[in-house]
Amino acid sequence: MTFRPRGGANGAIRNATFPARGRDRFLSLYPILSGGLATAQAEPIPLPSVDYQAKATMIGGSAVTIHHSGGKMRMEIQPHGAVPMITGIVDLPARKMIMMGAIPGMSNMAMEIDIGKDASYGQVMGEGKRVGTATVAGESCELWQVESKVGFTGDPVTACISRDNIPLRTETTLEGKRRSVMEVTE
């Protein structure tokens, strides 16, 4: 098989032929010859595509059980210590969470929270770039770096997302160290 490239001001390249092996070498060098190395483009960070239940650990030692179905999540968070359980109902497409629970010294309460790039509850949204792979709780996942610096300290957030788009671990920098905000244990 031969490859006949088009172009050339004087037609010299237009009439040249390359063996298939030469064509492959030419095509592999094309990104460099056409303006530099190809860079990863930001793309939407995928939301979970399956129903699932998971147990996870949150920053500070809180245990959480996550139930997901049809773009909605229920998070049952048991904070570390003697604090009562908090329940969060999350509408992922709307990027909203309703947190319900008892605060010591106060009556039961509920509040609406905007969620998204800050990774406060493990789920990240918006634009990001694939930056590698990892394994969490025995499951392989792709590492996604959130496009803008949005961690608790303004540092990048990285999420490890399974092939079914389940966030298995979310990390950011706290107190100068890379720390897990949420990590699935089961």
GUSE-491842 format. One record per residue: residue in one letter; x, y, z of N, C-alpha, C in turn. Coordinates in steps of 0.001 Angstrom, whole numbers, plus 500000, padded with zeros to 6 digits. Layout:
N
AXYZXYZXYZ ...
! end
This chain:
186
M500848498831500000500000500000500000500895501234500000 T500518502219499265501278503469499242500400504605499710 F501037505647500160500359506831500667500776507995499793 R499836508721499256500131509866498404499643511129499091 P500543511838499775500112513064500440499796514158499439 R498909515045499855498559516191499022499316517404499526 G499392518389498732499997519639499183501296519919498467 G502028520852499005503295521241498401503078522342497385 A503813523391497497503647524530496608504003524185495175 N505003523344494988505425523038493619505015521644493170 G504217520983493973503729519671493579504696518541493871 A505889518840494417506865517783494676506329516776495679 I505725517250496753505196516313497752503955515633497201 R503191516337496409501961515780495872502237514513495069 N503306514464494357503592513326493495504477512265494146 A504904512499495389505761511524496060504915510372496569 T505503509208496640504839508051497232505723507534498352 F505082507010499378505792506458500514505323505023500702 P506228504119501051505750502782501415504912502896502688 A504092501900502973503201501951504135503981502235505408 R505160501635505574505957501860506769506358503335506872 G506728503951505803507081505373505785505885506237506115 R504722505839505614503496506580505918503227506559507415 D503372505403508044503126505290509477504083506166510275 R505347506207509854506313507080510536505931508549510351 F505521508901509142505106510277508865503915510649509744 L502906509752509819501708510038510602502013510105512091 S502970509298512578503309509354513993504028510654514337 L504700511263513381505381512533513620504484513736513339 Y503331513512512757502456514609512354502140515589513486 P501785515111514719501494516090515772502678517009516062 I503892516489515986505074517305516245505297518278515096 L505163517778513874505393518619512705504314519678512534 S503135519423513069502039520362512867501854521337514018 G502846521486514869502723522535515872502996522107517289 G503494520936517515503866520566518870503189519296519311 L503526518887520491502959517669521053501486517862521343 A500732516803521144499313516867521464499159516941522978 T498285517798523470498053517922524902496653517415525216 A496485516959526448495186516470526867494199517629526906 Q493041517413526339492000518431526311491039518188527464 A490540519252528043489545519128529100488270518554528498 E487633517708529270486367517117528842485478516982530072 P484179516804529880483289516684531036483672515478531900 I483719515695533194483982514592534118482700513766534172 P482803512453533927481584511639533845480929511427535208 L479608511420535204478828511099536389478542509599536377 P478225509007537534477963507564537586476931507127536548 S477224505994535894476330505498534843475556504259535272 V475744503805536519475052502625537026474530502925538437 D473541502130538856473102502197540243474139501461541083 Y474438501986542266475415501310543113475214501678544577 Q475839500885545432475931501178546853477385501004547230 A477917501895548049479311501812548460479451502303549891 K480491501813550544480880502321551860482203503025551659 A482362504156552347483568504952552163483963505608553477 T485177506139553468485683506929554581485877508346554087 M485400509303554875485545510712554533486702511293555343 I487174512434554910488237513114555634487790513337557083 G488680513162558015488339513312559426487837512029560053 G487750510949559266487362509660559817485887509336559774 S485069510189559185483636509895559080483417508704558159 A482461507846558553482065506726557705480835507158556911 V480757506739555662479616507110554828479163505904554014 T477854505760553903477258504781553003476588505580551895 I476891505202550646476383505930549486475467505005548694 H474283505496548378473336504782547520473111505678546311 H473305505153545090473112505955543879472123505247542960 S471195506010542410470260505490541423469755506648540576 G469895506520539269469326507480538336469753508923538536 G471012509154538861471502510515539017471236511132540381 K470658510352541297470394510826542659471213509964543627 M471706510605544689472475509878545704471896510154547082 R471960509146547919471663509310549345472955508979550069 M473422509916550872474654509717551641474291509713553114 E474613508620553799474396508511555239475772508649555874 I476014509802556491477338510139557011477318510032558530 Q478204509172559054478368509056560500479675509735560867 P479583510995561326480809511713561683481568510996562798 H482861511216562819483729510653563849483339511256565192 G483276510439566214482919510939567539481450510718567846 A480917511504568758479555511312569246478532512162568507 V478849512634567325477936513473566563476902512572565865 P475613512933565901474592512109565243474796512026563725 M474198510993563130474300510777561690473655511934560932 I474261512247559783473754513270558878473383512553557581 T472262512929556992471839512344555725471848513424554661 G472417513090553519472436514000552384471719513387551201 I470845514148550586470171513725549358470744514608548256 V471355513984547246472082514711546212471401514525544860 D471162515632544176470689515619542796471903515990541945 L472575514985541363473813515233540632473642516173539445 P472641515961538558472511516889537431472264518338537863 A471550518543538970471254519896539450472387520457540313 R473334519594540698474465519993541559473983520574542885 K472996519922543474472424520365544750472393519195545730 M472567519526547017472454518533548085471608519131549203 I470739518305549747470008518683550946470596517846552078 M471151518536553071471732517879554245470719517969555382 M470472516817556034469515516769557140470181516089558329 G469914516590559509470461515965560699470262516824561913 A470707516274563018470634516993564284472021517533564591 I472063518773565001473322519394565417473266519466566944 P474293518970567621474247519011569090473928520422569603 G472979520475570541472574521759571107471520522476570286 M471159521923569133470148522538568271469113521472567912 S468027521906567338467020520951566886467422520380565527 N466619519446565035466868518889563700466841520014562676 M467635519865561649467709520915560640467971520311559266 A467716521128558246468021520759556864468543521999556171 M469491521791555272470004522925554496470363522449553098 E470216523357552133470575523057550750471986523569550497 I472773522734549811474166523063549528474408522890548035 D475104523832547422475569523653546048476792522755546097 I476863521772545210478034520901545175478668520986543796 G479847520481543687480501520503542383481973520278542473 K482744521224541974484178521058541804484964520975543103 D484373521388544224485147521430545455485412520056546065 A484731519027545642484959517651546075484679517429547552 S483912518279548179483640518152549600483034516800549974 Y482266516225549091481596514961549386482038513838548450 G483169514004547796483732512947546961483378513022545495 Q482202513514545159481790513604543756482288514925543181 V483014514860542070483453516084541398482695516220540093 M482518517459539656481776517727538432482487518818537662 G482092518976536434482677520017535601483623519438534572 E484671520174534259485646519776533250486897519242533925 G487550518302533262488780517748533801489603517079532728 K490756516582533152491662515879532241492033514541532858 R492126513539532004492587512225532443494097512312532629 V494571511924533809495994512076534097496683510783534523 G495983509660534488496626508398534851495606507365535280 T496117506314535925495259505240536429495708504870537841 A494818504187538561495126503727539915494186502574540239 T494322502046541451493436501008541956492979501422543347 V491670501343543591491093501671544895490147500544545265 A490292499992546470489436498905546967489365497751545966 G490476497487545303490554496391544344489969496688542975 E489492497901542760488901498295541477489839499249540753 S490016499024539455490847499949538682490027501198538353 C490729502314538232490046503566537947490988504518537232 E490379505493536538491130506549535852491220507766536760 L492405508365536783492592509588537554492185510778536694 W491335511619537235490876512831536561491277514022537418 Q491934514990536831492243516227537535491216517265537123 V490560517832538132489550518848537867490244520042537237 E489620520618536226490232521662535405490728522861536198 S489914523397537083490356524582537826490814524181539221 K491575525059539846492062524796541196490931525102542162 V490357524031542728489158524224543524489169523457544830 G490279522897545217490340522174546481490107523108547646 F490109522562548836489874523353550036490861524513550123 T492075524312549629493102525348549699493371525981548341 G492544525683547353492751526221546015493650525345545161 D494092524209545711494940523286544958494086522344544122 P494689521715543122493911520822542253493278519656543009 V492121519256542522491416518086543027491600516977542004 T491910515781542481492039514621541606491038513574542057 A490281513021541121489309511977541420489681510720540657 C489556509582541326489794508289540699488418507700540387 I488090507587539107486746507237538668486767505881537960 S485880504977538407485821503620537842485296503647536412 R485341502497535753484858502439534369483348502664534288 D482627502498535414481193502812535480480961504241535981 N482045505019536055482019506428536451481686506645537923 I482004505672538753481814505795540198483079506411540788 P482951507507541546484141508082542181484603507167543317 L485807506623543191486332505709544200487236506410545204 R487875507482544779488705508283545694488796509692545138 T488750510660546037488920512060545658489966512647546591 E490952513341546015492067513886546790492272515366546514 T492829516033547507493280517410547350494432517627548325 T494980518819548346496080519125549255495535519852550479 L495867519330551650495489519947552923496718519989553811 E496953521113554430498097521285555325499403520860554647 G499508521153553355500723520871552606500900519433552178 K499917518555552461500019517146552089498831516737551234 R499088515827550323498017515271549491497201514348550375 R495863514620550463495018513826551351493728513415550648 S493218512292551082491973511773550537490797512474551205 V489892513019550398488663513637550890487625512542551112 M487576511581550182486662510452550254487338509274549568 E487233508084550195487775506885549572486856505709549846 V486444505036548769485572503869548895486382502728549509 T485766502069550485486403500928551130485706499619550774 E484465499713550305483710498505549990482652498808548938 
! end
